[in-house]
Amino acid sequence: MKHLNLSLGAAALALAISGFAANAQTPVKFSLDWKFEGTQAPFLVAADKGYFKAEGLDVTIDTSSGSVEPINRIASGTYDMAFADINSMIKFRDQNPQIPLKAVYMIYNSPPFAIVGRKSKGISDPKSLEGKKLGAPAPDGAYAQWPIFTAANGIDASKVTIMNIGFPVREPMLVAGDVDAITGFSFSSYINVKYSGIPQDDIVVLLMSNYGLKLYGNAIMVNPKFAAEKPEAVKAFLRAFNKAIKDTAKDPADAIASVLKRNEVAKKDVELDRLQIALRDNIITAEVKANGLGGVDMDRLAKAIDQIAVTYKFKGDKPKPADVFDASFLPSAAERKVQ
């Protein structure tokens, strides 16, 4: 009887261990590119709908102060995966060749880099910027593309007065008429100007991607050690996110609820507007409708890298598309199809 009890005890222990193993969740530390706003909704939807958990992941989602911080976080290994600008990542790799970061899922198929101006100030197209005052914070991601934008559109940059202004006063200066246009992210600067009382038909948004810019935008990227050691976790994360971004596209208003529960100062109409702009202009583009979510066109990425070289001098060899984007973790093509 004693022997039987021991056997039963061992069986129970083995069952408990196997049950624990079956329920074990792989921890993933994930960094956003900014605070909880409309454009971050798909990640929060994946968490709130249990998509990460269903894939066996315990995902922690943290905010950050901008598109450079997440890159530093995954490079150092303090975070496993992140949402950040692929162009900044390409430059980081060149400066830190010992850390071969790669993007694994493209989200902003078209980057939000834009010029936002006012019709009443004579802004209508790229050439109309000549003779005007452009407000541009020096560290601004959109302003970094100014040389590409001017070259692609035959703008005489010497005829444009660049005013180096701070981020907090950028949109207020446009609203006040102190500048004729500003550089910024379309879904941020436009929203800020629109909700400052400027008539909507007086606001002009020149998306740089509509005027010669080949660049991609923000993508999900991964720490190389984490990708090598836990490739199935990376694939699981992307499967969960892919489901969530499709849900977000189908019902943006429902997705915004996940933002509002984490950001008490956010306003539903503002964040829904921001998300819908991003879905329309940056995420569900014609290329994505044709080829599916998450991937890139390698020929276009090669041209994008060539454009980066216009504003950035590579220390090492100019990277090839396969050096900076790894499509092997993506869900199947059928799963990534979107209307």
C-alpha positions as CSV (number, residue, x, y, z in Angstrom):
1,M,0.0,0.0,0.0
2,K,2.9,2.3,0.9
3,H,4.5,1.4,-2.5
4,L,1.1,2.2,-4.2
5,N,0.9,5.6,-2.5
6,L,4.4,6.5,-3.6
7,S,3.5,5.5,-7.2
8,L,0.4,7.6,-7.1
9,G,2.4,10.5,-5.7
10,A,5.0,10.2,-8.4
11,A,2.2,10.1,-11.0
12,A,0.5,13.1,-9.6
13,L,3.8,15.0,-9.6
14,A,4.5,14.1,-13.2
15,L,1.0,15.2,-14.2
16,A,1.5,18.5,-12.4
17,I,4.8,19.1,-14.1
18,S,3.4,18.3,-17.5
19,G,0.5,20.5,-16.8
20,F,2.8,23.4,-15.8
21,A,4.8,22.9,-19.0
22,A,1.7,22.9,-21.1
23,N,0.6,26.2,-19.5
24,A,4.0,27.9,-19.4
25,Q,4.0,31.2,-21.2
26,T,7.2,32.5,-23.0
27,P,7.8,36.0,-21.7
28,V,8.3,38.7,-24.3
29,K,9.3,42.3,-23.5
30,F,8.0,44.6,-26.2
31,S,8.6,48.3,-26.7
32,L,6.3,50.7,-28.5
33,D,7.6,53.7,-30.3
34,W,5.6,56.2,-28.3
35,K,2.8,56.5,-25.7
36,F,-0.6,54.8,-25.9
37,E,-2.3,56.4,-28.9
38,G,-4.5,55.4,-31.8
39,T,-1.6,54.1,-33.9
40,Q,-0.5,51.7,-31.2
41,A,-3.9,50.1,-31.0
42,P,-3.2,46.8,-32.8
43,F,-0.7,45.7,-30.2
44,L,-3.1,46.5,-27.4
45,V,-5.9,44.6,-29.2
46,A,-3.7,41.6,-29.4
47,A,-3.2,41.7,-25.7
48,D,-6.8,42.4,-24.7
49,K,-8.3,39.8,-27.0
50,G,-5.9,37.1,-25.6
51,Y,-4.2,36.5,-29.0
52,F,-0.7,36.6,-27.4
53,K,-1.8,34.3,-24.6
54,A,-3.3,31.9,-27.0
55,E,0.0,31.7,-28.8
56,G,1.8,30.8,-25.5
57,L,3.2,34.3,-24.9
58,D,3.3,36.5,-21.9
59,V,3.8,39.9,-23.5
60,T,4.7,43.0,-21.6
61,I,4.0,46.2,-23.7
62,D,5.8,49.4,-22.6
63,T,5.7,52.9,-24.0
64,S,8.8,54.9,-25.0
65,S,9.9,58.5,-25.9
66,G,10.3,58.1,-29.6
67,S,11.4,56.0,-32.5
68,V,15.1,55.8,-31.5
69,E,14.6,54.5,-27.9
70,P,13.0,51.2,-28.9
71,I,16.0,50.4,-31.2
72,N,18.4,51.0,-28.3
73,R,16.3,48.8,-26.0
74,I,16.4,45.8,-28.3
75,A,20.0,46.3,-29.2
76,S,21.0,46.2,-25.5
77,G,18.8,43.1,-24.9
78,T,16.7,44.8,-22.3
79,Y,13.7,44.3,-24.6
80,D,13.1,41.4,-27.0
81,M,11.1,43.0,-29.7
82,A,10.0,46.6,-30.6
83,F,8.0,48.8,-32.9
84,A,10.3,51.4,-34.5
85,D,11.4,53.2,-37.7
86,I,13.3,50.8,-40.1
87,N,15.3,53.8,-41.6
88,S,16.7,54.6,-38.1
89,M,17.4,50.9,-37.6
90,I,19.4,50.7,-40.8
91,K,21.6,53.6,-39.7
92,F,22.0,52.1,-36.2
93,R,23.2,48.8,-37.8
94,D,25.8,50.7,-39.8
95,Q,27.1,52.4,-36.7
96,N,26.9,49.2,-34.6
97,P,27.7,46.3,-37.0
98,Q,28.2,43.9,-34.1
99,I,24.5,44.1,-33.4
100,P,22.7,42.8,-36.6
101,L,19.2,44.0,-35.9
102,K,16.5,43.1,-38.4
103,A,12.9,44.0,-39.0
104,V,10.5,41.1,-39.3
105,Y,7.1,42.6,-40.0
106,M,6.5,45.9,-41.8
107,I,3.6,47.9,-40.4
108,Y,3.9,51.4,-42.0
109,N,4.2,50.3,-45.6
110,S,4.1,54.0,-46.4
111,P,5.9,56.2,-43.8
112,P,4.0,59.1,-42.2
113,F,6.7,61.6,-43.1
114,A,4.9,64.7,-44.4
115,I,4.8,68.4,-45.0
116,V,1.7,70.0,-43.4
117,G,0.8,73.4,-44.6
118,R,-2.0,75.9,-45.1
119,K,-3.7,76.7,-48.3
120,S,-4.3,80.3,-47.1
121,K,-0.5,80.6,-46.9
122,G,-0.1,79.5,-50.6
123,I,0.8,75.8,-49.9
124,S,-0.5,73.4,-52.5
125,D,2.3,71.2,-53.8
126,P,6.0,70.6,-53.2
127,K,7.1,73.5,-55.5
128,S,4.9,75.9,-53.6
129,L,7.2,75.7,-50.6
130,E,9.7,77.9,-52.5
131,G,9.6,81.4,-51.0
132,K,7.9,80.1,-47.9
133,K,8.9,79.5,-44.2
134,L,9.1,75.9,-43.1
135,G,9.1,75.0,-39.4
136,A,11.2,72.0,-38.8
137,P,12.6,70.6,-35.5
138,A,16.1,69.5,-36.2
139,P,15.6,65.9,-34.7
140,D,12.3,65.4,-36.6
141,G,12.1,62.2,-38.6
142,A,10.2,63.9,-41.4
143,Y,12.7,66.7,-41.6
144,A,15.5,64.1,-42.0
145,Q,14.0,63.3,-45.4
146,W,14.0,66.9,-46.6
147,P,17.0,66.5,-48.9
148,I,15.4,63.5,-50.6
149,F,12.1,65.3,-50.9
150,T,13.6,68.4,-52.4
151,A,15.7,66.3,-54.9
152,A,12.7,64.2,-55.9
153,N,10.5,67.3,-56.6
154,G,13.0,69.7,-58.1
155,I,12.6,72.1,-55.2
156,D,15.3,74.9,-54.9
157,A,16.0,74.4,-51.2
158,S,17.8,77.8,-51.1
159,K,14.5,79.4,-51.7
160,V,12.9,77.8,-48.6
161,T,13.5,79.4,-45.2
162,I,14.0,76.7,-42.6
163,M,13.1,77.7,-39.1
164,N,14.5,75.3,-36.5
165,I,11.7,75.2,-33.9
166,G,10.9,72.9,-31.0
167,F,8.4,70.1,-31.1
168,P,6.0,71.8,-28.6
169,V,5.6,75.0,-30.7
170,R,5.6,73.4,-34.1
171,E,1.9,73.1,-34.7
172,P,1.0,76.2,-32.7
173,M,3.3,78.3,-34.9
174,L,1.6,76.9,-38.0
175,V,-1.8,77.7,-36.5
176,A,-0.7,81.2,-35.5
177,G,0.7,81.8,-39.0
178,D,4.3,82.3,-37.9
179,V,5.3,79.6,-40.5
180,D,3.6,78.5,-43.7
181,A,4.2,74.8,-43.3
182,I,5.9,72.3,-41.0
183,T,7.5,68.9,-41.2
184,G,6.0,66.1,-39.1
185,F,4.2,62.8,-39.1
186,S,0.9,63.0,-41.0
187,F,-1.3,61.5,-38.4
188,S,0.3,63.6,-35.6
189,S,0.9,67.1,-37.0
190,Y,-2.3,67.0,-39.1
191,I,-4.4,65.9,-36.1
192,N,-2.8,68.6,-33.8
193,V,-3.5,71.3,-36.3
194,K,-7.0,70.1,-37.1
195,Y,-8.0,70.1,-33.4
196,S,-6.5,73.5,-32.9
197,G,-9.4,75.1,-34.7
198,I,-8.0,75.6,-38.2
199,P,-10.6,74.9,-40.9
200,Q,-10.1,71.4,-42.3
201,D,-10.2,72.7,-45.9
202,D,-7.3,75.1,-45.1
203,I,-4.9,72.2,-44.1
204,V,-2.7,70.6,-46.8
205,V,-0.9,67.3,-46.1
206,L,1.9,66.5,-48.6
207,L,2.7,62.8,-47.8
208,M,6.4,62.4,-48.9
209,S,5.6,58.9,-50.1
210,N,3.3,60.4,-52.7
211,Y,6.1,62.7,-53.9
212,G,9.0,60.4,-54.7
213,L,9.9,58.9,-51.3
214,K,10.6,55.2,-51.6
215,L,11.2,54.6,-47.9
216,Y,9.3,52.2,-45.6
217,G,8.3,53.3,-42.1
218,N,7.8,51.6,-38.7
219,A,8.2,47.9,-38.4
220,I,8.4,45.2,-35.8
221,M,12.0,44.3,-35.1
222,V,13.7,41.8,-32.9
223,N,16.8,41.4,-30.8
224,P,19.1,39.0,-32.8
225,K,19.8,36.7,-29.8
226,F,16.1,36.4,-29.0
227,A,15.4,35.6,-32.6
228,A,18.1,32.9,-32.7
229,E,17.1,31.3,-29.4
230,K,13.3,31.6,-29.6
231,P,12.3,31.7,-33.3
232,E,8.9,30.1,-32.5
233,A,8.1,32.9,-30.0
234,V,8.8,35.5,-32.7
235,K,6.6,33.7,-35.2
236,A,3.9,33.3,-32.5
237,F,4.1,37.1,-31.7
238,L,3.6,37.9,-35.4
239,R,0.7,35.5,-35.8
240,A,-1.1,37.2,-32.9
241,F,-0.3,40.7,-34.1
242,N,-1.4,39.9,-37.6
243,K,-4.8,38.8,-36.3
244,A,-5.1,42.0,-34.2
245,I,-4.2,44.4,-37.0
246,K,-6.8,42.8,-39.2
247,D,-9.4,43.2,-36.4
248,T,-8.3,46.8,-36.0
249,A,-8.7,47.5,-39.7
250,K,-12.2,46.0,-39.6
251,D,-13.4,47.9,-36.5
252,P,-11.1,50.9,-35.6
253,A,-13.7,52.2,-33.1
254,D,-13.6,49.0,-31.1
255,A,-9.8,49.0,-31.2
256,I,-9.6,52.5,-29.7
257,A,-11.2,51.1,-26.5
258,S,-7.9,49.3,-25.8
259,V,-6.1,52.7,-26.0
260,L,-8.5,54.6,-23.9
261,K,-8.3,52.1,-21.0
262,R,-4.5,52.7,-20.8
263,N,-4.4,56.5,-21.5
264,E,-6.8,58.5,-19.4
265,V,-6.1,61.8,-21.2
266,A,-6.7,60.5,-24.6
267,K,-9.9,61.6,-26.4
268,K,-11.8,59.0,-28.4
269,D,-12.6,61.1,-31.4
270,V,-8.9,62.3,-31.7
271,E,-7.4,58.9,-31.4
272,L,-9.9,57.3,-33.7
273,D,-9.2,59.9,-36.3
274,R,-5.4,59.3,-35.9
275,L,-5.9,55.5,-36.3
276,Q,-8.1,55.8,-39.3
277,I,-5.6,58.1,-41.1
278,A,-2.7,55.7,-40.3
279,L,-4.8,52.7,-41.6
280,R,-5.7,54.6,-44.8
281,D,-2.3,56.3,-45.6
282,N,0.3,54.1,-44.0
283,I,-0.9,50.6,-43.2
284,I,-3.5,49.3,-45.7
285,T,-1.9,50.7,-48.8
286,A,-2.3,49.6,-52.4
287,E,0.9,47.6,-52.1
288,V,-0.4,45.8,-49.0
289,K,-3.8,45.1,-50.7
290,A,-1.9,43.5,-53.5
291,N,0.8,41.6,-51.5
292,G,-0.5,41.3,-48.0
293,L,0.4,42.6,-44.6
294,G,3.8,42.5,-43.0
295,G,6.1,41.9,-46.0
296,V,8.2,44.3,-48.1
297,D,9.0,44.5,-51.8
298,M,12.8,43.8,-51.8
299,D,13.3,45.9,-55.0
300,R,11.6,48.9,-53.4
301,L,13.6,48.3,-50.1
302,A,16.8,48.4,-52.2
303,K,15.7,51.8,-53.7
304,A,14.8,53.0,-50.2
305,I,18.3,52.1,-49.0
306,D,19.7,54.1,-51.9
307,Q,17.6,57.1,-50.8
308,I,18.9,56.8,-47.3
309,A,22.4,57.1,-48.7
310,V,21.3,60.6,-50.1
311,T,21.1,61.9,-46.5
312,Y,23.4,59.5,-44.7
313,K,26.9,58.4,-45.4
314,F,27.3,54.7,-44.6
315,K,30.5,53.9,-42.6
316,G,30.5,50.3,-43.9
317,D,29.1,48.7,-47.1
318,K,25.6,49.8,-48.0
319,P,23.4,47.0,-46.7
320,K,21.4,44.7,-48.9
321,P,17.6,44.4,-48.3
322,A,18.1,40.9,-46.8
323,D,20.5,42.3,-44.3
324,V,17.8,44.5,-42.7
325,F,14.5,42.6,-43.3
326,D,13.9,38.9,-42.5
327,A,10.6,37.6,-43.9
328,S,11.1,34.0,-42.5
329,F,9.1,34.7,-39.3
330,L,6.0,36.0,-41.1
331,P,2.6,34.2,-41.0
332,S,1.5,32.6,-44.3
333,A,0.6,34.6,-47.3
334,A,-3.0,33.5,-46.9
335,E,-3.1,34.8,-43.3
336,R,-1.7,38.1,-44.3
337,K,-4.2,38.9,-47.1
338,V,-6.3,41.9,-46.4
339,Q,-9.2,43.7,-48.2
